[in-house]
């Protein structure tokens, strides 16, 4: 999508973190490039509990929550958002978080 140097890493300069910073700085929710980039993150980073190579994987809870935050902010309507919420609720942290 072009906002950073990768989708989720390197940390702090990837699309994921750049989009979070743009959101925090008040980019318009409906900015076409912002929405397209968030939709790209969702397409590339959330695939129903499976890595693209087909192996099972667990998602980092922070990544899942931040991706959900970006999607909700951007007004993305997609059934995968329900999957993310279900995943977060099904995997509470040991400290209750």
C-alpha positions as CSV (number, residue, x, y, z in Angstrom):
1,X,0.0,0.0,0.0
2,X,3.0,2.3,0.2
3,X,2.7,4.1,3.6
4,X,5.7,2.4,5.1
5,X,8.4,-0.1,4.5
6,X,6.3,-3.3,4.9
7,X,2.9,-4.4,6.1
8,X,3.7,-5.0,9.8
9,X,7.4,-4.8,10.1
10,X,9.9,-3.3,10.4
11,X,8.1,-2.0,13.5
12,X,7.3,1.7,13.6
13,X,8.0,2.3,9.9
14,X,5.6,-0.3,8.5
15,X,2.2,0.4,6.8
16,X,0.5,-0.8,10.0
17,X,2.2,1.6,12.4
18,X,2.2,4.5,9.9
19,X,-1.6,4.1,9.4
20,X,-2.0,4.1,13.2
21,X,0.0,7.4,13.4
22,X,-2.0,9.0,10.6
23,X,-5.2,8.0,12.5
24,X,-3.9,9.4,15.7
25,X,-3.0,12.7,13.9
26,X,-6.6,12.9,12.6
27,X,-6.5,11.8,9.0
28,X,-10.0,11.9,7.6
29,X,-11.7,8.5,8.1
30,X,-12.9,8.6,4.5
31,X,-9.5,9.5,2.9
32,X,-9.4,7.2,-0.1
33,X,-5.7,6.3,0.3
34,X,-6.1,5.6,4.0
35,X,-9.1,3.4,3.5
36,X,-7.5,1.5,0.6
37,X,-4.4,0.9,2.7
38,X,-6.5,-0.3,5.7
39,X,-8.4,-2.6,3.4
40,X,-5.1,-3.9,2.1
41,X,-3.9,-4.6,5.6
42,X,-7.1,-6.5,6.4
43,X,-6.7,-8.6,3.2
44,X,-3.1,-9.4,3.8
45,X,-3.0,-9.8,7.6
46,X,-6.3,-11.5,8.5
47,X,-7.0,-14.9,6.9
48,X,-9.3,-16.8,9.3
49,X,-6.6,-18.2,11.6
50,X,-4.4,-19.6,8.9
51,X,-1.1,-18.3,7.5
52,X,-1.0,-18.0,3.7
53,X,1.1,-21.2,3.6
54,X,-1.8,-23.0,5.1
55,X,-0.3,-23.7,8.5
56,X,-2.3,-22.8,11.7
57,X,-1.0,-19.8,13.5
58,X,-2.0,-17.6,16.4
59,X,-2.3,-13.9,16.0
60,X,-0.6,-11.4,18.2
61,X,-3.4,-9.9,20.3
62,X,-2.0,-6.3,19.8
63,X,-1.9,-6.7,16.1
64,X,-5.5,-8.0,16.0
65,X,-6.7,-5.2,18.2
66,X,-4.8,-2.5,16.3
67,X,-6.1,-3.9,12.9
68,X,-9.6,-3.8,14.3
69,X,-9.1,-0.2,15.5
70,X,-7.9,0.9,12.0
71,X,-10.8,-0.8,10.3
72,X,-13.5,0.6,12.6
73,X,-12.0,4.1,12.3
74,X,-11.9,3.8,8.5
75,X,-15.5,2.7,8.4
76,X,-14.6,-0.6,6.8
77,X,-17.5,-3.0,6.6
78,X,-16.3,-6.6,6.3
79,X,-17.3,-9.9,7.9
80,X,-13.7,-10.5,9.0
81,X,-14.1,-7.8,11.6
82,X,-16.5,-10.1,13.4
83,X,-13.8,-12.8,13.2
84,X,-11.3,-10.5,14.8
85,X,-13.7,-9.6,17.6
86,X,-14.5,-13.3,18.1
87,X,-10.8,-14.1,18.2
88,X,-10.0,-11.5,20.7
89,X,-12.9,-12.6,23.0
90,X,-11.9,-16.2,22.7
91,X,-8.3,-15.6,23.7
92,X,-8.1,-13.6,26.9
93,X,-4.7,-12.8,28.2
94,X,-3.5,-14.5,31.5
95,X,-3.9,-11.1,33.2
96,X,-7.5,-10.8,32.1
97,X,-6.7,-8.3,29.3
